[in-house]
Amino acid sequence: MSNRSQNAPEGIPPPPAGHAQMHVARTHDIDEQAALLRGWNQTYDQMSAGSFQGAFLEANIERVQLFREVTSNALYQTGVLGAGTVAVGVPLALSGNATFCGRQCDGTQLHVFSGDEAFEFFSPCGLDMAGFVFAEENLRSVLTADECDAVMGVLRKPHLRSVSAQNADRLRQLFVDACDVLTQSPGIALDTLRLSAMTRDITAGLASALALETDEVGEPLRPSRRSHIVSQVRELAAQGRDGSALTVEDLCRNLGVSRRALQYCFLETVGIRPSTYLRAVRLNGARRSIKHATSVADAAALWGFWHFGRFAHDYKSMFGELPSEAFRRFHRSKSLPVD
């Protein structure tokens, strides 16, 4: 006899700007497990023998909800999300026979759970799924006008979505980093600057993964046009101190080019992606700020770096020293007597 969940509680709205909430749970009952994703109206049937063990993590960060679900047994999952919600999963571990909305899963695709219809998921033993939930309007806000039509169109039905390995890995890394920060930095809940940067990066990461797979390849741009676009990006990045707020989506809107065209311009002109260029701009900005900031953390947060461990790693890779070493060097020189 199968077990089923009934009357899953309605979703809880994410906390207001400048706040974060997180909770974890462990279960031994699939009814309880199914009810943990609130507002999904899920039903779980157990398909493999053995006692069930599940784990669940949920984090609400400003306008973004993150979740991680681990299930021990093979399940038949069905559910339907409310209108106006976008939910996308990326497997952290998925092996064995699995199908999602009639298609075979191989662990590399994104799982779009939301849409006008119910989803159907035959999940394998040992599934570990990370996910991102947004209000539809918040996803629209980080897409260009052309991307909105294409991306929101493909999100009308639950489905498996093929993406590049780089984009899938980027989403996994964002998820892990966000959970690390929320777990290890109790003060993050009231740190508006870091939370805003975290929300921006997560939303932009999902938008990029979805948009690049729907972006049509247009007419190739002439070399002079590609070079001019890269020059324009440099000018935009140089305007003002707060380069931390500039995103790939901003560049596309300002320059009137598609995300894929912008990427081609950078790859063919300077050999790096626009996102890599913007990150380098932010690292250089943080390096300059370290010279005058009261702490490395303040300099990092000022330039949109919210995971300080990853910032230290990237800083050392770029400049050959840890930011803490640079801070001590710069500030020690200030204390020396001037002849």
Disulfide bonds with the S-S distance in Angstrom:
none
